[in-house]
Amino acid sequence: MTTFADVTRRSLALPEPDTRGLDRRRFGAMALAAGAGAWLSPLHAGALPLSTEARFVDFEWVDPSRDRAVPARLYWPAASDIKGPVPLIVFSHGLGGTRKGYSYLGEGWSARGTASLHIQHVGSDQTLWQGNPLLLLDRLDGAADEREAIERTRDVSFGLDRLLGRDNPFHAAIDRTRIVAAGHSYGANTTLILTGAQVIRDGKPLGHRDPRFTASIVISAPPFYGETDLAAVVALVDVPTLHVTTTEDTIRIPGRYSPVQDRIDVFNAVPTAQKALVVFQGGPHSVFTDRSLRNGGPLNPLIKRATMEAGLAFLDLVHRSDPVPMELWNATWKPILAAAPVPFPVPPRQADRRRRA
């Protein structure tokens, strides 16, 4: 079982990033990572032909069954980066976020041929920080309760339904065998619920598993507040899972304090052997958001770039049974890692079946 002490012992001091071990092209791409996005421009869904360069599209969806708005932003690859059916990552933001956040992930993934759909959860989005500050704790409590946790998963499933619907111009190009759930912080909890996590209420399981997700990327997962048996909560999570955190990944939201060890505990509790852990040496909980370079200092753009690339290397392992990209990722980012992900075996027949599909 991994502990935070195990992680910190692997790298007791933060080494200086050794740019001599990186070629100019790779290091230049790192430097540009934080500033990417100027080349993106929003377009109406119907106005985006597949022949354009990578851009994002905003959808203003409403789920009529819940009378709930589900805004979303889709990052779509350039035609030159599309080699066949397009893999899809569906991303859930943290508490107080929006569909516009985590743009470095959407931009980076789409630039490498993987689409990214970012869902906004209106019950726990940026509106939490608006209004009477004296009522902030009440708003946070409402946003983080179990009802909203389930509504968030329903947002994700609804958004996926709409994107895969025949009236959506992108539906035919998406590879339905390579759909991945991802999220940061509260969004990491959303991701775990979508892939099998549940709690028991009044003797009945409360969850919202979506079987369309073949893997998950869990960034800075908090504990499931109020639950004392974490292993029981995630006992049914059986898809391959990449966990990402840092040695300074402490959550300090009013009423929601969570130390770094909680991230490690979530990783340990997930029962599947097909899981991997990335721990960066340094960087606060919010380093994974779109906040400025001052948030995390010089590590900020490096962690962002590395997280984006880790997701793609992980998906090559899961969907193509190819450990080489993850091994190369480990070598590239070793200077800023406290713990590196260990490739796990994926049955070749499983990977081959997904490729043929």
URGI-V792587 format. One line per field, one symbol per residue. ss: DSSP state (2 for helix, 1 for strand, 0 for the rest). phi: phi as a letter, one per 30 degrees, with the letter a starting at -180 (. if undefined). psi: psi as a letter, one per 30 degrees, with the letter a starting at -180 (. if undefined). A space follows every 10 residues. Layout:
ss: ???
phi: ???
psi: ???
This chain:
ss: 0002222222 0000000022 2002222222 2220000000 0110222000 0000111111 1110000111 1111110022 2000011111 1100001000 0022222222 2000111110 0000122220 0022222222 2220022222 2222222222 2222000000 2221111111 1111022222 2222000111 1001111000 0000111110 0000000002 2220000001 1111111100 1110011100 2222222220 0000111111 1111222200 0000000022 2222222222 2222222222 0002222222 2222221110 0000000222 2222220
phi: .dbddedddd adbdddecdd dcdddddddd ddedcdkddc bdbdedccdd cddebcbccc dbdddchbdb dabccbdded cccleddbcc ccddeicbdd dhdddddddd dcjcdbcccc cddbcddddc jdddcedddd dddcdddded ddddeddddd eddddddcdc edcddddbcb cbacheddde ddddckdabc bhibdcaadc dddcabbcch ddddeicccd dddcecdbde bccbabdbdc cbceibdade eeddddeddd ddddbbbcbd djjdeddddd dddddjidde dddddddedd edddddddcb hcddedddde ddceecccbc dcecdceedd ddddddd
psi: kkleeeefff jfkjlkkjff gkleeeeeee efefglfffk kklkefgjlf fllkllkkki lkjfffhkki klkkkkllef fjgakklkkj kkllkgalff lhffeeeeee fggkljjjkk jffhaffefl ajffgeeeee eefglfeeee eeeeeeeeee eeefkffkff effkjffikk kllkcefeee eeefgfkllk khgkkjaikj ffkflljjjh klljkfkfie eeegfgjglk kkkkalfgik khkkghkjle feeeeeeefk fkfillkkjk jlklegffag llffigbffe feeeeeeeee eeeeeeeefg hjfeeeeeee eegefgkfkk kjklkkkeee eeeeee.
